[in-house]
Amino acid sequence: MPASNAFRRSLAVIAALPLLSLAACGYGSEAKDDGAAQIAAGAKKTDGLDSVKIGYFGNLTHATALVGVQKGFFQKELGATTVKPAVFNAGPSEIEALNSGSIDIGWIGPSPAINGYTKSNGKSLKIIGGSASGGVKLVVNPEKIKSLKDVKGKRIATPQLGNTQDVAFLNWAAEQGWKIDAQSGKGDVTVVRTDNKITPDAYASGSVDGAWVPEPTASKLVAEGAKVLLDEATLWPDQKFVITNIIVRQGFLKDHPKAVEAVLKAAVETNKWINAHPDEAKAAANKQLAADSGKALPANILDPAWKSIRFTDDPLAATLGTEAEHAVKAGLLEQPNLKGIYDLRILNKVLKAEGESPVDDAGLGSS
């Protein structure tokens, strides 16, 4: 199938995915936040805004957002402008929320950011910062799969057609010399697109033999008896690759740069605090997960999941370009023009003020 047709079909599938309704904005689900109670006496609104709407996933790979909300870092920097967080289960729904103005800034994986940017011909979003690296593993049933070569002929789950982990697995399988039709998931390995929420049940029932998934889903599977066969970080130079970026609606960036700067300053402060206080940060992330979903992660899942994620302000732009190339090779994306997808000027201003080194856009920045 030509790449252009594959890309259109991929977008059609993405567009058809169900969205969780949120009365306030139509997408995602409300995150629990007591931001109004954290507003300091005498604080002023940032850029004259009543609120800034922030989106993220209920994943540990989005812990910068989880901890920033839970510990009040965002609210502190935004002054009297209230933080309004919303939780999403999938990148396409967060991109739709961003495009509609239902959120202003979001934490999201590289594949939906690339798709959102290219689908809009470079007009919808900008990547303005990094957040996390790593935290993705191939976990398998040790009774059925004892080595990497045993993956051939098995059923492996990924979260969604064309999502970041789906592309990574398809690329890895191709490097093993295995052929898989990207759209159907059929071939030398059967790829089963399964929501992360139900993947542990699918594994427990024997519907899948393993999964290429982010944390904490990987550790949930290990708790069900699965074995980590491969950590994706080992496939990348310096074991670093982007798993979570910060994006912003271009109109919001243009109209409210001070608010964007406040959020980025809070993100940098949050990452610094996470890296300096890992145990406290882990507990704060879990507390926000519990507030958002009604259920905290048990220690046997939380602890190993947390250890595999690195929190960084660097968007690791070169690895985003590589991930886009993988999607093209898999037939899920036409060759994209990613020039201009990054605007790191405000982030680098914040980093300079903090005495930190600037980060690079790998030639994909705004002119």
C-alpha positions as CSV (number, residue, x, y, z in Angstrom):
1,M,0.0,0.0,0.0
2,P,1.4,3.5,-0.8
3,A,2.5,5.5,2.2
4,S,0.0,8.3,1.4
5,N,-3.0,5.8,1.5
6,A,-1.6,4.3,4.7
7,F,-1.3,7.7,6.3
8,R,-4.8,8.6,5.4
9,R,-6.2,5.3,6.7
10,S,-4.1,5.8,9.9
11,L,-5.6,9.2,10.4
12,A,-9.1,7.9,9.8
13,V,-8.6,5.2,12.5
14,I,-7.3,7.8,14.9
15,A,-10.2,10.2,14.2
16,A,-12.6,7.4,14.9
17,L,-11.3,6.6,18.3
18,P,-13.7,7.3,21.1
19,L,-13.1,10.3,23.4
20,L,-14.0,10.6,27.0
21,S,-16.3,13.5,27.5
22,L,-15.6,16.4,29.8
23,A,-18.4,18.7,30.4
24,A,-16.1,21.7,30.7
25,C,-14.2,21.2,27.4
26,G,-15.6,18.2,25.5
27,Y,-12.4,16.1,25.8
28,G,-10.4,14.1,28.4
29,S,-11.5,13.9,32.0
30,E,-11.1,16.4,34.7
31,A,-8.0,16.1,36.9
32,K,-8.4,16.8,40.6
33,D,-6.7,20.0,41.4
34,D,-7.0,22.4,44.3
35,G,-5.2,25.2,42.4
36,A,-7.5,27.9,43.6
37,A,-6.6,27.1,47.2
38,Q,-2.9,27.4,46.3
39,I,-3.1,31.0,45.0
40,A,-1.0,33.2,47.2
41,A,-2.5,36.3,48.7
42,G,-1.9,39.3,46.5
43,A,-1.0,37.2,43.5
44,K,-1.7,38.7,40.0
45,K,-3.0,37.1,36.9
46,T,-0.5,36.1,34.3
47,D,-1.1,37.7,30.9
48,G,-4.5,38.7,32.2
49,L,-5.8,35.1,32.0
50,D,-8.3,33.7,34.4
51,S,-7.0,30.2,33.7
52,V,-4.5,28.0,31.8
53,K,-5.8,24.6,30.7
54,I,-3.2,21.9,30.9
55,G,-3.5,18.3,29.5
56,Y,-1.6,15.2,30.3
57,F,-2.0,11.4,30.5
58,G,-2.4,9.3,33.7
59,N,1.0,7.7,33.0
60,L,4.2,7.9,35.0
61,T,5.9,9.1,31.8
62,H,3.9,12.3,32.3
63,A,5.1,12.7,35.9
64,T,6.3,16.2,35.3
65,A,2.7,17.2,34.9
66,L,1.5,15.0,37.7
67,V,4.0,16.3,40.2
68,G,3.7,19.9,39.0
69,V,-0.1,19.8,39.6
70,Q,0.1,17.9,42.9
71,K,2.9,20.0,44.4
72,G,1.5,23.3,43.1
73,F,4.5,24.3,40.9
74,F,2.3,25.4,38.1
75,Q,0.0,27.4,40.3
76,K,2.8,29.1,42.0
77,E,4.3,30.4,38.7
78,L,0.9,31.4,37.3
79,G,0.0,33.5,40.3
80,A,-3.8,34.3,40.3
81,T,-4.3,32.5,37.0
82,T,-5.9,29.2,37.9
83,V,-4.5,25.9,36.6
84,K,-7.1,23.8,35.0
85,P,-5.8,20.3,34.4
86,A,-7.4,17.5,32.3
87,V,-6.4,13.9,31.9
88,F,-6.3,12.0,28.5
89,N,-6.0,8.4,27.6
90,A,-4.7,8.9,24.0
91,G,-2.7,11.4,22.0
92,P,-5.3,12.0,19.2
93,S,-7.9,13.1,21.7
94,E,-5.4,15.5,23.4
95,I,-4.5,16.9,20.0
96,E,-8.2,17.5,19.2
97,A,-8.6,19.2,22.6
98,L,-5.6,21.4,21.8
99,N,-6.9,22.3,18.3
100,S,-10.3,23.2,19.7
101,G,-8.9,25.4,22.4
102,S,-10.2,23.0,25.1
103,I,-6.6,22.9,26.4
104,D,-3.8,25.4,25.9
105,I,-0.7,23.3,26.8
106,G,-0.2,19.6,26.9
107,W,2.2,16.8,27.8
108,I,2.2,14.2,25.0
109,G,4.2,11.6,23.1
110,P,6.2,12.2,20.0
111,S,4.0,10.4,17.5
112,P,0.8,12.3,18.1
113,A,2.8,15.5,18.2
114,I,4.2,14.7,14.8
115,N,0.8,13.7,13.4
116,G,-0.8,16.8,14.8
117,Y,1.8,19.1,13.3
118,T,1.9,17.4,9.9
119,K,-1.9,17.0,9.6
120,S,-2.3,20.8,10.2
121,N,0.5,21.7,7.7
122,G,2.5,23.0,10.6
123,K,-0.2,25.3,11.9
124,S,-1.6,23.7,15.0
125,L,1.1,23.2,17.6
126,K,4.7,23.7,18.6
127,I,6.9,21.5,20.8
128,I,8.2,23.9,23.5
129,G,10.0,21.6,25.9
130,G,11.0,18.1,26.9
131,S,9.7,16.1,29.9
132,A,10.8,12.5,30.0
133,S,12.9,9.8,28.3
134,G,12.6,6.0,28.6
135,G,10.0,4.0,30.5
136,V,9.1,1.7,27.6
137,K,9.6,-2.1,27.6
138,L,8.9,-5.3,25.7
139,V,7.4,-7.6,28.4
140,V,6.4,-11.2,27.5
141,N,5.0,-14.4,28.8
142,P,8.2,-16.3,29.9
143,E,6.5,-19.7,29.2
144,K,5.9,-18.8,25.6
145,I,8.8,-16.4,24.8
146,K,12.3,-17.2,26.2
147,S,14.4,-15.1,23.8
148,L,14.0,-12.3,21.3
149,K,13.8,-14.7,18.4
150,D,10.8,-16.4,20.0
151,V,8.7,-13.2,19.5
152,K,8.2,-14.3,15.9
153,G,4.8,-15.9,15.5
154,K,3.4,-14.5,18.7
155,R,0.8,-11.9,19.6
156,I,2.2,-8.7,20.9
157,A,0.1,-5.8,22.2
158,T,0.8,-2.1,21.5
159,P,-1.4,0.7,22.8
160,Q,-2.8,2.1,19.5
161,L,-2.3,2.0,15.7
162,G,0.5,4.5,14.9
163,N,1.2,5.6,18.5
164,T,4.7,6.0,19.7
165,Q,5.1,2.4,21.0
166,D,3.4,0.9,18.0
167,V,5.9,2.6,15.7
168,A,8.8,1.5,17.9
169,F,7.7,-2.1,17.9
170,L,7.1,-2.2,14.1
171,N,10.5,-0.7,13.5
172,W,12.2,-3.2,15.9
173,A,10.4,-6.1,14.3
174,A,11.5,-4.9,10.8
175,E,15.1,-4.8,12.0
176,Q,14.7,-8.5,13.0
177,G,13.8,-9.2,9.3
178,W,10.2,-9.9,10.1
179,K,7.4,-8.6,7.8
180,I,4.2,-7.1,9.3
181,D,1.4,-5.2,7.6
182,A,1.3,-2.0,9.7
183,Q,-2.4,-1.4,9.2
184,S,-3.8,-4.8,10.0
185,G,-1.0,-5.8,12.3
186,K,-0.8,-9.2,10.6
187,G,2.4,-10.9,9.6
188,D,5.4,-12.7,11.1
189,V,4.2,-11.2,14.4
190,T,0.6,-10.3,15.1
191,V,0.3,-6.8,16.5
192,V,-2.7,-6.4,18.7
193,R,-3.7,-2.7,19.3
194,T,-5.0,-2.7,22.9
195,D,-5.7,0.2,25.3
196,N,-3.2,0.2,28.1
197,K,-6.0,0.0,30.6
198,I,-7.0,-3.5,29.4
199,T,-3.7,-4.9,28.3
200,P,-3.0,-6.6,31.7
201,D,-6.4,-8.4,31.4
202,A,-5.6,-9.4,27.8
203,Y,-2.3,-10.8,29.0
204,A,-3.8,-12.6,32.0
205,S,-6.4,-14.2,29.7
206,G,-3.8,-15.3,27.2
207,S,-5.1,-13.1,24.4
208,V,-1.7,-11.7,23.9
209,D,1.7,-13.2,24.6
210,G,3.5,-9.9,25.4
211,A,3.4,-6.1,24.9
212,W,5.6,-3.2,23.9
213,V,4.2,-0.6,26.4
214,P,5.1,2.4,28.5
215,E,5.2,2.5,32.3
216,P,3.3,1.7,34.5
217,T,1.6,-0.8,32.1
218,A,4.9,-2.7,31.7
219,S,5.3,-3.2,35.4
220,K,1.6,-4.1,35.8
221,L,2.3,-7.0,33.3
222,V,5.4,-8.0,35.3
223,A,3.2,-8.2,38.4
224,E,1.0,-10.6,36.4
225,G,4.0,-12.9,35.8
226,A,5.4,-11.4,32.6
227,K,9.2,-10.9,32.1
228,V,11.0,-7.8,30.7
229,L,12.6,-9.1,27.5
230,L,13.8,-5.7,26.2
231,D,14.1,-2.1,27.5
232,E,13.7,0.2,24.5
233,A,16.3,2.6,26.0
234,T,19.0,0.0,25.1
235,L,18.2,0.6,21.4
236,W,19.1,4.4,21.5
237,P,22.4,6.3,21.7
238,D,23.2,7.1,25.4
239,Q,19.9,5.2,26.2
240,K,17.9,8.4,25.7
241,F,14.9,8.9,23.5
242,V,11.9,11.2,23.8
243,I,8.8,9.7,25.3
244,T,7.0,12.8,26.5
245,N,7.2,16.4,25.1
246,I,5.4,19.6,26.0
247,I,3.3,21.1,23.3
248,V,1.3,24.4,23.0
249,R,-1.4,25.7,20.7
250,Q,0.3,28.2,18.4
251,G,-2.3,30.8,18.9
252,F,-1.9,30.6,22.7
253,L,1.9,30.9,22.3
254,K,1.5,34.0,20.2
255,D,-1.1,35.7,22.4
256,H,0.2,34.6,25.9
257,P,3.9,34.1,25.9
258,K,4.2,35.1,29.6
259,A,1.8,32.3,30.5
260,V,3.8,29.9,28.4
261,E,7.0,31.0,30.2
262,A,5.4,30.5,33.6
263,V,4.4,27.0,32.7
264,L,7.8,26.2,31.3
265,K,9.5,27.7,34.4
266,A,7.3,25.5,36.6
267,A,8.1,22.4,34.5
268,V,11.9,23.1,34.8
269,E,11.4,23.6,38.6
270,T,9.4,20.4,38.8
271,N,12.0,18.3,37.0
272,K,14.7,19.7,39.2
273,W,12.7,18.8,42.3
274,I,11.9,15.3,40.9
275,N,15.5,14.6,40.3
276,A,16.6,16.0,43.7
277,H,13.8,14.2,45.6
278,P,13.0,11.0,43.7
279,D,11.2,9.2,46.5
280,E,9.1,12.2,47.4
281,A,8.4,12.9,43.7
282,K,7.4,9.3,43.2
283,A,4.9,9.5,46.0
284,A,3.6,12.9,44.7
285,A,3.0,11.4,41.2
286,N,1.2,8.4,42.7
287,K,-1.0,10.7,44.8
288,Q,-2.0,12.6,41.7
289,L,-2.7,9.4,39.8
290,A,-4.9,8.3,42.7
291,A,-6.7,11.7,42.7
292,D,-7.3,11.5,38.9
293,S,-8.2,7.8,38.6
294,G,-9.3,6.9,42.1
295,K,-6.6,4.3,42.5
296,A,-2.9,4.6,43.5
297,L,-0.3,2.2,42.1
298,P,1.0,-0.5,44.6
299,A,4.7,-0.4,45.4
300,N,5.5,-3.5,43.3
301,I,4.4,-1.7,40.2
302,L,5.3,1.9,41.1
303,D,8.9,1.3,42.2
304,P,10.3,-0.5,39.1
305,A,8.3,1.7,36.7
306,W,9.7,4.9,38.3
307,K,13.3,3.6,38.1
308,S,13.2,3.3,34.3
309,I,12.1,6.9,33.5
310,R,14.4,9.9,33.2
311,F,13.0,13.4,33.6
312,T,14.6,16.0,31.5
313,D,14.0,19.5,30.1
314,D,15.7,18.5,26.9
315,P,13.2,17.5,24.2
316,L,15.8,15.2,22.6
317,A,14.9,16.6,19.2
318,A,17.2,14.4,17.2
319,T,15.3,11.3,18.5
320,L,12.0,12.7,17.4
321,G,13.3,13.0,13.9
322,T,14.4,9.4,14.1
323,E,11.0,8.3,15.4
324,A,9.4,10.1,12.4
325,E,11.7,8.1,10.1
326,H,10.6,4.9,11.7
327,A,6.9,5.8,11.1
328,V,7.7,6.5,7.4
329,K,9.5,3.1,7.1
330,A,6.5,1.4,8.7
331,G,4.2,2.9,6.1
332,L,2.2,4.9,8.7
333,L,3.4,8.3,7.7
334,E,4.3,10.2,4.5
335,Q,7.7,11.8,4.6
336,P,7.0,14.7,7.0
337,N,8.3,18.2,6.9
338,L,9.1,18.8,10.6
339,K,10.9,22.1,10.1
340,G,9.5,24.5,12.6
341,I,7.9,21.9,14.9
342,Y,10.1,23.2,17.8
343,D,10.1,26.6,19.4
344,L,12.6,26.3,22.3
345,R,13.3,30.0,22.7
346,I,11.2,30.5,25.8
347,L,12.6,27.3,27.4
348,N,16.1,28.3,26.7
349,K,15.4,31.7,28.3
350,V,14.2,29.9,31.4
351,L,17.2,27.6,31.4
352,K,19.6,30.5,31.1
353,A,18.0,32.2,34.0
354,E,18.4,29.0,36.0
355,G,22.1,28.8,35.1
356,E,21.5,25.7,32.9
357,S,22.7,25.0,29.4
358,P,20.5,25.6,26.4
359,V,18.8,22.7,24.6
360,D,19.0,22.0,20.9
361,D,16.2,21.7,18.3
362,A,18.3,19.5,15.9
363,G,17.6,21.9,13.1
364,L,13.8,21.5,13.4
365,G,13.2,24.8,15.1
366,S,11.3,28.0,14.2
367,S,13.2,30.4,12.1
